[in-house]
Amino acid sequence: MKKIMNTSLALSFALLLSACGMPSSEELTGDVKEAQEKVKNVQVKVTGKEEGSSDYQVNGVQEFDFKSKAGYINTKMNGEELKMYHDGDETLAVAGEESTKVQGEEKKYVTALINNARELQQNPIRYYQKYDKNLPDEFDVTEKDKEYVLTFNGEKDKKQKIVAGDAKAYYKITNQGSDTAVDLDQVKGKDFSLVVTIDKETKQIKKVVKNQSYSVNVDGKTENSKSKQTYTYTYNQLDNVTKPKVEAKAAAASTDSSTETPNKEKQAAYAKEAGQYVDALIQATVYQNTDQFVAKHPNQQDKKQVKEKEEFQKSSFVEFFETNFKGALSSLSSNITDEQLNEVSSAFLKALSSTKYTIKDAAYSDEDDAYVVQVEIQGFNDASVLAEVMTPLAEKYQAGELSNEQLVNELIDGVAKRYREPVELLPAKTVPVHVVRNGEQDYEVLMQDEYLLTFAQQS
């Protein structure tokens, strides 16, 4: 829910405090580093293609918890699926119908792949800085709506050094799990490009597009490789990192209802449960009603497990709002007290409490490989509400009538007061919410912003 925050507030402050102009590459990458270090967990959608000794399309999902160090990689290459998981206790691999707890050299191989991917996805800029210490200074910075875009502008020799270093790190790992070893001394970097999209409010990385090409020597023969990968990030939305089920081969070949392709009857039943889960999640987040989260959750057999998740969803919603609100105030954020943040978030919840919604429909989508729940929402125009407070304050601030501290105090008081007053509900709007099934009566919404940004609309 990283965007459920008053964009108009952030933009207003950007205008007021923009004397310094566009941030430099070094300044922005420094802000990104700080923001990424605060991330608790991440889910990354991966798409791409590879051209070389064999051509294939890549699609998948990666999940990492940066505190527990748990990691999950699900990769589909031309339809072939591979799942890998590692935490402090177990290392698992699932390929087709073969599922196993891996040990020995294979465990080292899977663990190294997951650890390397976790390092990359926590902060790709810092990751590639290993091969070019000046990389944070070597981006062109452009601005697009609510985003900054960083485009790597390093010299050719630096691009070659980066891609060669990254390829060597990869093959150093895969050499452990292959009968055919790549000669690391013969890895030659050719070209590399990196485009990083940054959310202006949070300074978190939204998307990365990477192109690279290099050559390797395998058994005396040179092979060329060219690839493009796109990473799209969702932060702090995971209850737990996905853990594949590992069963005996015979059992795996029979009925594992969490992984088999469901028939139409089961799809309809799962879609109904997905709708129930979205209903429950909205209650826990938007309305802070944990009793209704438990009552509406599809898993009524294990209420203990459900209750373990209720408080996380409730408190995370408030925590993310407060973090984003503070981040939107940029350099003025140091003047905000915890009490003021609590006051604003409490008032924001009061405004949300007057909104309405209805779960209209739910169905499985082959195209999205997810259950799509249609939610009809009557929200309010958050941007307009904030403008009522911000516009007169901006005039006073620009006239030199308010210090930074006074501006923050009056803003906090004004926003909290306005949120507690009645808000006008907008006409009902129906939005799709994508839900994945993680197991028996266990579901997850990939992007809570799909519904949150209609409850509190930013335009």
Secondary structure, 3 states (H helix, E strand, C coil): CCCCCCHHHHHHHHHHCHHHCCCCHHHHHHHHHHHHHCCCEEEEEEEEEEECCCCEEEEEEEEEECCCCCEEEEEEECCEEEEEEECCCCEEEEECCEEEECCHHHHHHHHHHHHHHHHHHHCHHHHHCCCCCCHHHCEEEEEECCEEEEEECCCHHHHHHHHHHHHHHHHHHHHHHCCCCECHHHCEEEEEEEEEEEECCCCCEEEEEEEEEEEEEECCEEEEEEEEEEEEEEECCCCCCCCCCCCCHHHHHCCCCCCCCCCHHHHHHHHHHHHHHHHHHHHHHCCCCHHHHHHHCCCCCCHHHHHHHHHHHHHHHHHHHHHHHHHHCHHHHHHCCHHHHHHHHHHHHHHHCCCEEEEEEEEEECCCCEEEEEEEEECEEHHHHHHHHHHHHHHHHHCCCCCHHHHHHHHHHHHHHHHHCCCCECCCEEEEEEEEEEECCEEEECCCHHHHHHHEECC
